[in-house]
Amino acid sequence: MQSDFSRTLVTAALPYANGPIHLGHLAGAYLPADIYVRYLRLKGEDVVFICGSDEHGVAVTITAEKEGTTPQEIVDRYHFMNKESFEKFGVSFDNYSRTTLPVHHQTGQEFFLELYRQKILVEKSEKQLYCENDRMFLADRYVEGTCPVCGNPEARGDQCEKCGTWLEQTQLIDPKCKICGATPVVRETKHWYFPLGRFQKELEKYVDSKKWKENVSGYIDSWLKEGLEDRAITRDLHWGIPVPLQGYENKVIYVWFEAVLGYISSTKELSQKRGEPDLWKKYWQDGQTRYIAFIGKDNIVFHTLIFPAILMAWNMGGKSNYILPDTVPANEFLNFEGKKFSKSRGWGIDLKDFIEVFPADTLRYSLALSLPESRDSDFYWKDFQARVNNELADTLGNFVNRTLQFVQRYYDGKIPARTKVGKLDEWAIEQMKKAPGSVGNLFGDFRFRDGVVEAMSLARAANKYFNDSEPWRTRKDDPEQCATTINICAQLTRSLAILLSPVLPNASEDIWKMLKLDGTAAGAGWDNAAEMKVESGKETGDLKILFTKIEDSTIEEQIRKTASGEPAVGPAPLPEAAPIKPEISIDDFRKVDLRVAKIVACEKVQKSEKLLKLEVQIGKEKRQIVAGISKHYKPEDLVGKNIIVVANLAPAKLMGLESNGMLLAASTEDGKLTVLTTATDIDSGSTVR
């Protein structure tokens, strides 16, 4: 940790909102970022953790076209799905935003116009692939062909994922339109370019001033040696941030330019939520802020060269100075059972499916020990089971349980006094006192795998101490020594709750509650983990098993599903809900008068298969309502029920019958309909709010 910074800004790569988050994403950016942020908070640092959905770009429009829906419906679905998955996994973002929000559009256009005002942007005519069949220019992923560098036949029009080369689409060999498969032609179009090469020397100086991880610096060096070139920052698309210039109404700002600005707009949104509109400037425009960007290796160039260059360009205008990333601790790729995650081939496992079956902390721990910090790593089901059973259950869980069970059984649930401290006791206390420093140094250096191993070493030492002290024997032979042993074990238990809180937030809070300590483990203070803070005579709380062992049959079933391409499933997935209609104001809602109405009579409408005629009582008033529910309800089944009706709807005629109101019902996509009724008896005419 550097002491010359007043605060820390942490960002994690904005995930595309065109699919669910999988384990590879977590290991690449989100889990290491969350461990780091939780550690900083325990250290008492001023830190904000920023992320959000990347909702523009061709990846979204292609998904929408495949599903026959709109880009907005796609990003709405996956934004909320991924946000919920992150929350269940325990990722503690201060703000999780969206690049479709007005605050982001305003930020993107503001940067574009500032660089345009400074005459940094360059307008060029360029040759681009055009599909005559679909009558459109083929931006980025709308075209696929063979990579001229490595020969990958599935290279995209902007980048080859196999070798990492950033391509111009006209460089592709044998290109094909992704929509119809036709061979496109080359046509000319105009676009605005960002002169990345103009900033090469300044970027080289910037990069040289930083101590990047080896995998990051090697990637950057290869880019700088090749020489940086101008890059287009507009695209012939309708989905995205409109280019704010006359004559460019049918173009949008290229997603690679505006997506990284999502970190800034997300921080602005956080400031608005906190009622401090200018708070974001403290984190983006104050030299006392340290900015750390967590990403996967496929995003290295964007965060070490392109984003810094954009910020440098802005700073040239003299309006304000943005800080540049201080550190970019990018991870390599996590493979699944020895093979690369692949959505198209159905290989891998999504976060939402995993945490339906297994507790989030078990995945956090297993992934933390598999983080691809310097090279690609793998997630294996058998490794996951072994880590849960042998380390979480048998080492950590066993120590906590045997300690607190001993307190409950032999000391009436109260922590005994520490009075007779020998060499073995001193050794255990020393292990506890040095752990915050050794674990913290590793977390602070972004060596999370080693940090977790070091923290669990304390749990192993604690078990050894318990075993070597033999409290089951000294309870009879040397009661003072037994009490001292159990007291120190309670201190170790508290220390472990703090040290493992960044990795196991749920289990740590469970330990805290079992010790009946004030506050939370996450707020206890990192250095306090070295202190003997559990007072003698302190009453303990209800005990629970922290981790349950995973049976072989459970893992074998997951391995079978993996091999067959099935997702890991727990409870049946919820059906997709119909799209939410546009927002209305509270004043609009207040215009609707919802009342409880009692059905006093009901009959079928002659010559109609759908309609029922209902006589309802609303207070003292009787009304007739005609509703299309005949296929779902028999008249006799409805009489006597209390339903909800819109009482101030203008009268309408159906099959010649006047309907004076409308009942409320819920319907599913397959057409099943359920009339809304009150759960308890309530007077008719009662207002529904």
N, C-alpha and C positions, 0 to 999 in steps of 0.2 A: 504494500500500500504506500502511496506517495502522500507525504504529509503537507505538501505545498498546495493542495487543492482544498477548497472549502466544501465542495459538493461533487456528486457523481451523477451523470446522466447515463443510463443504460438503455439500449434499444436491442430488440430482437427482430430478426428479419420478418418483414410483413409477408405472411403466407398467402398464396393465391386463394381466392374464394371460389374455386371451381372444383373442389373435391375435399374430402375429409383429411384431417391431420393423421399421419401415421407415425410409427415409432421412429423411423428414420429422421423425420422432421424434429422430433423431440430431442434426439441425441445430437443433432447437428447444431441447434441454436437455443431451444427453449428451456430445456432442463439445466444446462450449464449456466445460462443467464439467471434463472430463478434461484439456483443454489448460491450464486454470487451475490445477488441482490439481498436475499435473506441473510446472508453472512454480513453484508454491509449494514443492514438494519440492526442486527445484533451488536455490531460494533458502535452503534450510535451515529452512523454517518447520515448526512443529508443526501438522500438518493431518490430518484424517480425511475420507474421501470415502464418503458413505453413500447407499445406495439399496436397492431391493428391489421385489418384485412386489406390486401392488395386486390382491388375489385375491377380494375380496368385491364385492357390488353386483349390480345387475340385468343389467349387460352380460355377466357370466359365466353367470348362470342362463339367459339367453336363448340364448346360444351352446350351452349344454349341451342345452337343449330342442330346438334345431334339429338337433343331431347325435344325439339320442336317447341321451345319456349323462349322467353326473353332473357337477355343478360341480367336484368334487374332481378328476375325471379331466381336465377342461379346464384347470384351473390347474396341475396337475402337468405336463401336456404343454407348456404355453406358458412356465411358469416356467423349466424346464430348457432349453427351446429358446432363449429370449431370453438367459438367463444365458450359455449357450455362445456365442451370437452376439456379445454384448458382449465376452466374453473374446477371441474371434478378432479383433474390431475393435480391441482394445487399450484398452478402457475400464478404468481401473485402480481400481475400487472397493476400498475397504478392507473393505466388507461389503455383500453383496447378499442381502437377507433376503426374508421372505415374510410377508404379513399373516395367513396361516392358522396361523402358529406359536403355540404357547402363550404365549410371551413377549409377543407382540402382543395376543392376547386379554386377557391380564392387564393390560397397559398401557391398552387401550381401556376396560375395565371400571373400572379404577382412576380414570381421568379422569372417567368418567360418574358414579361414586359420589361422588367428591370434589365435583363441581359440584352433585350432588343433596344432599349433606350441607350444603353452603353455602346451600342453598335458592335457587340461581341458576336451575336448570332449572324450567320451568313446564309443568304438565300441562294439556293442552287437548283438547277434543273438536273434531274437524275433519271437514269434508266431503271425501270422497275418492271417486274413481271406482272402481266395483266392477263386475266382469264377471259377470253372472248365469249365463252359459254355462259359464265356467271356475270359477265359485264362488270368486273371490279378489279382494282389493283389488289394483288395478293400480299398483304402485309404479313411479315414474320411467319407465324405458324400456319398460315393458309397455304404455304408451299412447302414441299418436302422433296429432297433429292439426295444425291450422293455427295458426301463431304470431300472436297478436293484435297484435304490434308491427310485424313486417315482412311478414307474409303467407306465410312459408315453410310449405308444406304438409307438411313432414316434421319439424316441431318435436317434441321429446320432452316427456315429462311432467315434466321437471325443468329443461330448458334448451333454448333454440333455438341450434343451432350456427351458424346463418347470421348472426344479429345479436348473439349473445352474451347475450341476455336470460335471466335466471334466472326460471323460471316456476313457478307453482303449476299442477298439472295441470288443475284446474277452470277455468283461464283459457283452455285450448285451445279453438279453434273446431272443431266437428265431430270430436270425439275418437273414436278407434277402438282396440279391444283389439289388441295386436300378436300375440297368440296365435291368436285365432280370427277377428278382423276385425269382431266385433260392436260395436255402440254401447253403451258402459257406462252404468250409472246412477250417481247420486250417493247414497252412504250415509255414515253417521256412524261414526267410529272415534276412539279415544283415542291420543294420542301425547305424548311429552315434547319440549319446545321449548327451544332455546338463544336467550336474548334478545339477539340481536346488536345491536339498536338501543340497548340499555342501555350499550353500550361505544362508541357513536359518537364522543362528545367525546374520549375517551381515545385512540381510534384516529386521529382527526384530528390530535391533538397528536403522536402517534407518527409518522404519515406526514409531517407538516410538518418533523419533525426529521431526515428522511432525504433524501438526494439521489438520487431515483429516476431511471431513464432516462425520457425523454419519453414513450415509448409506454406505460410502466408508470404514470407519474403521471397521464396523461390518462385511462387506464382507471379508476384508483382514484377520481379526482375525480368522474367521472360517477356512480359508485356512491354516493359520499358525498352528492352533491347531491340524489339521489333519496331519500335517507334509508334507513338500514338497518332491516330488520324482523326479527321473530322467525322462526326457522327450525326446523322439526321435525328432531330428531336420532334418531328411531326410525322403523322401517318394518315393515309387515306382511309379513315374509319369514321363511324358515327358514334361508337361507344367509347367514351373517355372524356377528358377535359377539353372543351372546345378551344381551338386556337383563337386568342382574343385579338385578331387582326382582320381588317376588311380584306375580302378576297380569299380568305382561308376558312370560310364558314363550314365547309364540308370536310375539314381535317381536324384531328385531335392532337394534343401533345402526347408524344411517344411515352409509353408507360415506363421505360427505363429511366427517363428524365424525371417524371413526376412522382413515381412510386417512392423513391427515397425521401422525397419531401414529405411523405406521410408521417415520418417521425416528428417533423416540426409541427405539422397540422394536428397530430394527435396530442402533442404537448400543449398546443393552443386550446384544444378542446378540454383537456384536463384543467387548464387555468380557468376556463369559463365555468366548469363544474364547481370549482372551488371558490368562485366569486372573486378571483384575482386575475383580471384580464391580462395583465402584463407579467404574470408570474413566469410564463414560458421563456421570457427574455433572460431571466436569471440562469436558466439551464442551457440556453443556446448562444447567448451573446455576452457572457461574462467569462473573462479569462481565468477566473478561479474555479471554473467547472471542468471536470475531467469527463470526457465523453468516451464510452466504451460500447462498441457495436458487436453484438454476438450474431454470427451468421454461419451458414454452411459454406463449403469450399466453392460451390458453384456461384456464390455471390461475392467472392473476394474482390474482383475487379471493380464492381459497382461501389463498394464501400471504402476501398483504399485508394482508388484513382478517380473514378467518375464523380461520386458525391463530393469528395474534397475539391475537385476542380470546379464544380458548380458553386460551391460555397466560396471558393477563392474568387470566382468571377463576380459574384454578388458583392463581396467585400471591396472590390475595386471601385464600386460606385460611391463609396464614402458615406452611405446612409447609415450603416451599422455593420458590425463585424460578427460573423458567425464563427464559432469554434469548430475545429476539425477533429475527427476521431483521434483519440490519443492511443487507443489500442483496439485492434480488431482480432480477437481470439477465435478465428475461424476453425471449425472442426472439419474433419474429412467425412466420408460416408459410412453410415451403419448399414450392413447387409443383414438379411434375414435368412437364417438357416443356410448360410453360405452363398446366397445369391442376392443380387441387387433388387431392392424394392421396385416393383413394376405394377402400376395400376392397370395397364392394358393387358398384362398377362395374368392378372389376378394374384400376384405374388406379394405377400406381405400381410400386415395386420393394422387396421386402423385403431386409433386411440379409443374412439367411442365404443368399439366392440370389445377391446381388451378390458376396459374398466367396468364393463358390465359383468365380467366374470371374476376378475381379481382386484383386490384393493389397490388403490392408486399408489400407496407407499411401497408396495412390493415391486411395482414397475419402476418407480423412481429409483429405488435402491439398485435393482438389477441393471438398469440403464446407466446409472452413475458409474458402475464398475465396468461398463462396456463402452464408455464414451470414446469416439474416434478422435482423440485429441491431436495425434500426430500422424496417424495412418488409419486406413479403413479398418473397421472392426465388425464383429458379428453378434447378432442376438440369436441364441439357441434356446429352445424350450427347456431342454434338460439343464442347461446352465441356470436358467431362471428358477427352476424348481430347486436346484441344489442351493442357490443363494438364499432363497426364502427359507428352506428347511434347516440348512446347516448354520446359517449366519443370523438371519433375523429371528427365527424361532428358537434354535438350540443355543445360540450365543447371547444375543441381546435379550430376547424375550424370556429365556430361561433365567438369566441373572436377575432381571427385574422381578420376575414372579417368585423365585425362591427367596429373594431378600424380603419382599413385602409380605409374603406368606409367613415367613418366620416372625416378622413383627406382629402380624395379626394373631398368630397361634400362641406365641410365647410371651408377648409383651402387651397384650390387650390392645393391639392396634396402635401403640404409641412408640415413637422412636426412643430407644434406650440411650442412656448417657455414655459418653466416651471418657473413660477414666484411666485406663491402663494401656498406654501406647508403646508397643514394642517395635522391633526392627521390621517385621513383616508389615505391620500397620504403617510405619513410616514409608516403606517402599510403595504401598498402595496410594498413600496420600501424595507422594512425589509423582507417581504416574498421572494422577488427576491434575496436579498443579501445572505440569508441563504440557498437558494435552492442548489447551486452548492456543498456545503459541505455535506448536508444531502443526496442528490441523489448520489454524488460521493462516499461517505462512503459505501453506499449499493452496488453500482456497484463494488467497490474495494473489497468487501467481498463476491462477487459472489451471492448476493441476488438481482437478476435482476428483479424478479417480484415486490418486494418491491420498488426497485429503480424506476421502471416505474410508479408505483402508486404514489410515492412521486413527480415525475416530473409532472404528470398530476394533482396533488394537487395544483401546482402553477397555472395551467390553470384554475382550479376551483376558486382559489383565485382571479385570474385576472378577471374572469367573475363577481364575487361578487363585486369586486372593481368598475368595470364599472357600474354595476347596482346601487350600493349604491351611487355612485358619481353623477348619473343622468345627464350626459353631455347634453342630449337633452333638459333639463330644464336650466342648468347653461349657456348654449350657449347664452341665452337671459338675464337671471337674473344676472349672474356673469361670464362674458367672460374670466377673468383671471383664475378663477378656472377651467373652461371648458378646457382651453388651457393646464393647468397643468395636468388635468386628462388624456387628450389624449396623451400628451407627455409621461407620465408614462406608459400608455398602450402600446405605441410604444416601450418603453424600455423593458417591460414585453414580448412583442412579440419577440423581438430579443433574450432575455434570453431563452425563450421557444425553439426557433430554435436551440440553442446550446445544451441545456439540453436533448432535444429529438432526436438530431442528431444520436446518436448511435442506436436508435430504429427505427426512421422514417427518414432515410437519404434523401429520395426524397422530402418529404414534407418540411423538414427543409431547404433544398436548395431553394425550391419554396418561402418560407417565406423570405429568405435572398434576393432573387431577387426582391420580392415585396417591400422590404425596400430599394432596390438599394444600398446595403452595399458592400464595397470592399471585395475581397477574397471570402471565402466560410464559411458556418456555421461549416463544419467539420474541418476547419483550424483556427477557431477564437480563440481557447484557452478556456479550460474548466472554469477556474477561472474568465475569462472575462465575463461569464454569469451574474456575480454579479454587473457588472459595468454599468453605465448610458452612453452608447457609441453612442446612436443615437442623432446626433446633431440637434439643433433647426434650422429650415429652410431647413432641408434635404428633397429633393424631393423624393417622392415614385414612384415606377414603376407600370407597368400594374398589375391589380389584377386578381386573379383566385380563383375558389372554390377549397379548398384543398381536401375535401372529399365529395363524393356524397353518399347520403343515399341509402341503399340497400332495394329494395322493398320486401314485403312479398312474392310476386309471384316468385321472383328470388330464394329466400331461399327455398321455398316449392319445386321448381323444383330440387334444389340440394339435398334436403332430399329424393325426389322420386328417383333420380338417385342413391343415396347411397343405398337405400333399394333394388333396382333392380340390384345392382352391376355394374351400368354404371359409367364411369368416368365423372367428370365434364368437359364439353367441351365448347370451345369457337370457334374460327376459325377451319376449317377442318385441321387435322394434315398433315404435309408434308410427302410425300412418302419417304420410305427408299431409299437412294442413293446407287448405285452400289459401291462396295469396291474401294477405291482409289488405283491405281497401285503404285508400288515402286517408290520412289523419283528418280528424275534425276537432273543432275547439270544444271546450266544456260548455260554452254557450249554445253551440249547435246541439249537443247532446241533451241539454236541459229543455229543448223544445219538444222532445219526445216524452209523452206522458204514459209511463208504464204502470199498469194497475193489475191487481189480483182480481180475477173474475171466476165466479163459480158457474160451471155448466149445469143448468137445470133441465135442459131438454136437448135432444140431438136426434136427427134423422137424415137418411140419404136424400140427395136431390135427385128427383126423377130425371131420367134420360142423361145422367152424368155418371161416369165411372169414378171420378176423382172427388167430387164435391160432397161435403156434409154441411147441413144447416144446423147451427148451434144457437140455442137461446142461453144467454149468459146473464148473470146478475153481477153488477158492479155497484156495490153499496145498495142503495134503494132503487137504482135504475136497472131496467132490463133492456137488453139489446139483442139484435140478430147479427151473427157473424157467419159468413160462408167461407169454408176453408177446404183446400185440396188435399185432404188427408184420408179419404175413404179407403185407399188401398192399404193403409197402415193401421186403421182403427175401426172397430165396430162401434156403432152409435151407443149401444148399451154399456160399452166399456168406458165411455167418457163421462157419462152422467154422474154428477156428484164431485168431479175432480175440480180442484182449484188450478187454474192456468194463468199464464201471464199474457196480457194483451196490450197492444198499442191503442190507447183509448182516444187519442186525438187525431187519428188518421181520417182524412176526408173520405166520406162514404163512396162506395163503388158498387156497380151492378155486375153480378156474375150469373149467367144463365137466367137473366130477368129478375134475380133476387138481389135485394139491397144488402150489402155487407157493411156494417157500421163498426169497423175496427178490424184488427188483425191479431191472430194469436202468434206466439213465438214458438219455433220448433228448431231443433238441430238436425242437420242432415249430413250423411257421409258421402264420399265420392261414389259409392255404389248405389246411392239413392235411398238408403235406409233413413227413415225419418222418425224423430222422437219429439213429441210435444213437451214443452217445458212446464213442469208443475211445481208447486211449492212442496218443500220437504216436510213441513209441519202444517197443522191446521191454522189458518189465519183468516181474518175477516175479509170478505170480498170488498173490493174498493180500496184496499190498502195500497199505498204508493210503493213502487219498486224503485229504489235508488241505485 
